[in-house]
Amino acid sequence: MAKTRRLITENLKDVDLTIELLDARIPKSSENPEIARLVAAKPKLTLLSKSFLADPEATKKWQKAFEAEGRECIFYDCRTGEGISKIPEAARRLCAERLERYKDKGMEGRKLRAMIVGIPNVGKSSLINKLAANNKAKVENRPGVTLTKQWISTSLGIDLLDMPGILWPKFEDQIVGQNLAVTGAIRDEIMDIEMLACVLCGRLRKLYPDLLCARYKLKPEEFEDLQDFELAELIGRRRGFLVSGGEVDFLRTSNMLLDEFRGGKIGRITLEHPKA
């Protein structure tokens, strides 16, 4: 993390604005306070990534909430390209004064330079590939793939500087840490997968019981009196994830629950919603 902080600080002077990606499923939890501090001197465009996995109504509410704070905010779909075309215009709007200065110096038409920042596995490389219309940035569905800075040229009037994902050292709010882990921003290898599956079951039964029931062929009355780990066990039993003696294979069930949530198979789900 110290290396990434240093990279951001050292290269900030070379860019006109920053573009911070937030996970649309957990917009507040994925907003790194370290990044806000490091890039405070530059105009910032906020993008809600992975919107195709998030509850569309919740995403619209988050966009309005951020705009009410005076922030430029766009949600986009890296698969279909929805929202991508709005990024260059928003960037120019944020950098209007700087573009005027370039024009006065006879540098009209000069490309803007933007630094792409965000937590690990939030979709920075996927965005860059969409903007660059090729696959110059390496993409994998796990955190920690981008390890060094990368300059990417686009035909949209913006050059992009990709930064490695960065998390902050201590989560003051336990729910924030859980949200980051459930969505895959923290490496599964260092997490208790079975605990995360129980956390996810707790969120789903509260926020999206209809989607939970539809995916796993449940009825609300079947689990209304169960604890979260018992709900996970029930799902594992329905899937036939059993070991000798008829016990539920809880680890297999836990991995399945997390994989299906992250892959959007349960439905379009947002784990945190803006305050009314």
C-alpha positions in Angstrom: 0.0 0.0 0.0 2.9 2.4 0.8 4.2 1.8 -2.8 0.9 2.7 -4.3 0.5 5.8 -2.2 3.9 6.9 -3.3 3.0 6.2 -7.0 -0.2 8.3 -6.7 1.6 11.2 -5.0 4.6 11.2 -7.4 2.4 11.1 -10.5 -0.4 13.4 -9.5 1.5 16.4 -10.9 1.3 14.9 -14.3 -2.5 14.5 -14.6 -5.4 17.0 -15.0 -7.9 15.0 -13.0 -8.6 11.8 -11.2 -11.2 9.2 -12.0 -12.2 7.1 -8.9 -14.1 3.9 -9.4 -16.5 2.8 -6.7 -18.3 -0.6 -6.7 -22.0 0.2 -7.4 -22.9 -2.7 -5.0 -21.1 -0.9 -2.1 -20.4 2.7 -3.1 -19.6 4.0 0.4 -17.7 1.0 1.6 -15.5 1.0 -1.6 -14.6 4.7 -1.2 -11.1 4.7 0.1 -10.5 7.6 2.5 -6.8 7.4 1.7 -7.4 8.1 -1.9 -9.7 11.1 -1.1 -6.8 12.6 0.9 -4.1 11.9 -1.7 -6.0 13.3 -4.7 -7.8 16.2 -3.0 -5.9 18.8 -5.0 -7.3 17.5 -8.4 -10.8 17.6 -9.9 -12.3 14.1 -9.4 -14.9 12.2 -11.5 -16.7 9.4 -9.6 -17.7 6.3 -11.6 -20.0 3.6 -10.2 -18.5 0.4 -11.6 -20.0 -3.1 -11.9 -23.5 -1.5 -12.2 -24.7 -4.5 -14.2 -24.4 -6.5 -10.9 -26.1 -3.8 -8.7 -29.7 -3.0 -8.1 -30.5 -0.4 -10.8 -32.8 1.6 -8.6 -30.3 1.8 -5.8 -27.6 2.8 -8.3 -29.7 5.7 -9.5 -30.2 6.8 -5.9 -26.5 6.7 -5.2 -25.8 8.8 -8.3 -28.3 11.4 -7.1 -26.9 11.3 -3.6 -23.3 12.0 -4.9 -24.6 14.7 -7.2 -26.3 16.4 -4.3 -22.9 16.6 -2.7 -21.7 18.5 -5.8 -19.8 15.6 -7.3 -19.7 14.5 -10.9 -20.9 10.9 -10.9 -21.6 8.5 -13.7 -22.6 4.8 -13.5 -21.6 2.6 -16.4 -21.7 -1.0 -17.6 -18.4 -2.3 -18.8 -20.1 -5.1 -20.8 -22.5 -3.0 -22.8 -20.6 0.3 -22.7 -23.6 2.1 -21.2 -22.4 5.3 -19.6 -18.9 5.2 -21.1 -19.7 7.9 -23.7 -20.5 10.4 -20.8 -17.0 10.1 -19.3 -15.0 12.4 -21.8 -17.7 15.2 -21.5 -17.7 15.0 -17.7 -13.9 15.1 -17.7 -13.8 18.2 -19.9 -16.5 19.9 -17.7 -14.4 19.3 -14.6 -11.2 20.6 -16.4 -12.8 23.5 -18.2 -10.5 26.1 -16.7 -7.4 24.0 -17.4 -8.5 23.5 -21.0 -9.0 27.3 -21.4 -5.4 27.8 -20.1 -4.2 25.3 -22.7 -6.1 27.2 -25.4 -4.6 30.5 -24.3 -1.1 28.9 -24.6 -1.8 27.7 -28.1 -2.3 24.1 -26.9 -5.9 23.7 -28.0 -6.7 20.1 -28.6 -4.2 18.8 -26.1 -5.4 15.6 -24.5 -6.4 15.5 -20.9 -4.6 13.2 -18.6 -6.5 11.3 -16.0 -5.3 9.0 -13.2 -7.6 6.0 -12.6 -7.8 5.1 -8.9 -9.8 2.8 -6.7 -9.8 -0.3 -4.4 -8.6 -3.7 -5.8 -10.9 -5.6 -8.1 -13.2 -2.6 -8.7 -12.9 -2.8 -12.5 -10.2 -0.2 -13.4 -8.6 -2.3 -16.1 -12.0 -3.2 -17.6 -12.9 0.4 -17.9 -9.5 1.3 -19.5 -10.0 -1.4 -22.1 -13.4 -0.1 -22.9 -12.2 3.4 -23.3 -9.1 2.3 -25.3 -11.2 -0.1 -27.4 -8.6 -2.8 -26.9 -7.1 -5.0 -24.3 -4.0 -3.1 -23.2 -4.7 -3.5 -19.5 -4.6 -6.9 -17.9 -8.0 -8.0 -16.5 -8.8 -10.7 -14.0 -11.7 -11.1 -11.5 -9.5 -11.0 -8.5 -7.7 -8.2 -6.5 -4.1 -7.3 -7.1 -3.7 -7.8 -10.8 -2.5 -4.3 -11.7 0.9 -4.0 -9.8 2.5 -1.0 -11.4 1.4 2.2 -13.1 0.3 2.0 -16.8 -0.2 4.8 -19.3 -3.0 4.0 -21.8 -3.8 6.2 -24.8 -7.4 6.6 -26.0 -9.1 8.2 -29.0 -11.5 10.1 -26.7 -9.2 13.0 -25.9 -8.0 11.5 -22.6 -4.8 9.6 -21.7 -5.2 7.3 -18.8 -2.8 6.5 -16.0 -3.8 3.2 -14.3 -2.8 2.8 -10.7 -2.7 -0.4 -8.6 -5.7 -0.9 -6.3 -5.3 0.4 -2.8 -7.0 -0.5 0.5 -6.6 1.4 3.7 -4.9 -0.3 6.6 -7.7 -0.4 9.2 -11.5 -0.6 8.8 -13.1 1.4 11.6 -16.5 0.0 10.6 -16.8 -3.8 10.6 -19.6 -3.7 8.0 -17.3 -1.9 5.6 -14.7 -4.7 5.9 -17.4 -7.3 5.4 -18.7 -5.6 2.3 -15.3 -5.4 0.8 -14.6 -9.0 1.5 -18.0 -10.3 0.3 -17.6 -8.5 -3.0 -14.1 -9.7 -3.6 -12.0 -6.6 -2.9 -10.0 -8.5 -0.3 -8.3 -11.7 -1.3 -10.3 -14.8 -0.3 -7.1 -16.6 0.7 -6.8 -14.4 3.9 -10.5 -14.5 4.8 -12.8 -16.9 6.6 -15.0 -18.0 3.6 -17.6 -19.7 5.8 -18.0 -16.6 7.9 -18.4 -14.5 4.8 -21.1 -16.8 3.4 -23.0 -16.3 6.7 -22.6 -12.5 6.4 -23.9 -12.7 2.8 -26.9 -14.8 3.9 -27.7 -12.3 6.5 -27.7 -9.4 4.0 -29.7 -11.2 1.4 -32.5 -12.3 3.8 -32.8 -8.7 4.9 -32.4 -6.8 1.7 -33.5 -9.2 -1.1 -35.5 -12.1 0.3 -37.4 -12.6 -3.0 -34.2 -13.1 -5.0 -32.8 -15.4 -2.3 -35.9 -17.6 -2.4 -36.1 -17.6 -6.2 -32.5 -18.7 -6.6 -32.4 -21.4 -3.9 -36.1 -22.5 -4.1 -36.9 -21.4 -0.6 -39.9 -20.0 1.2 -39.6 -17.2 3.7 -41.2 -19.2 6.4 -38.6 -21.9 6.1 -35.8 -19.6 7.4 -37.5 -16.8 9.3 -36.4 -18.4 12.6 -33.0 -19.7 11.4 -29.7 -18.1 12.2 -27.6 -17.0 9.2 -25.3 -20.1 9.3 -28.4 -22.3 9.5 -29.8 -20.6 6.4 -26.5 -21.3 4.6 -26.7 -24.9 5.7 -30.3 -25.1 4.4 -29.1 -23.8 1.0 -26.3 -26.3 0.9 -28.7 -29.1 1.7 -31.1 -28.0 -1.1 -28.1 -28.0 -3.5 -27.2 -31.5 -2.4 -23.8 -30.5 -1.1 -23.5 -33.3 1.4 -20.7 -35.4 2.8 -20.7 -38.8 4.5 -23.2 -39.0 7.3 -25.6 -36.5 5.6 -23.8 -33.4 6.9 -23.7 -30.3 4.7 -20.3 -29.5 3.1 -20.2 -26.0 4.5 -17.0 -24.9 2.7 -18.4 -25.9 -0.7 -21.7 -24.2 0.1 -19.9 -21.1 1.2 -17.8 -20.9 -2.0 -20.9 -21.4 -4.1 -22.8 -18.7 -2.4 -20.0 -16.1 -2.8 -19.3 -17.1 -6.4 -23.0 -16.9 -7.3 -23.4 -13.5 -5.6 -20.3 -12.1 -7.3 -21.3 -13.5 -10.7 -24.8 -11.9 -10.5 -26.5 -15.3 -10.5 -28.7 -14.5 -7.5 -29.7 -11.2 -9.0 -28.8 -7.6 -9.2 -28.0 -6.7 -5.6 -26.7 -3.7 -3.7 -25.5 -4.3 -0.2 -25.7 -0.7 1.1 -28.2 2.0 0.2 -27.9 5.8 0.6 -29.6 7.4 3.6 -33.0 8.8 2.8 
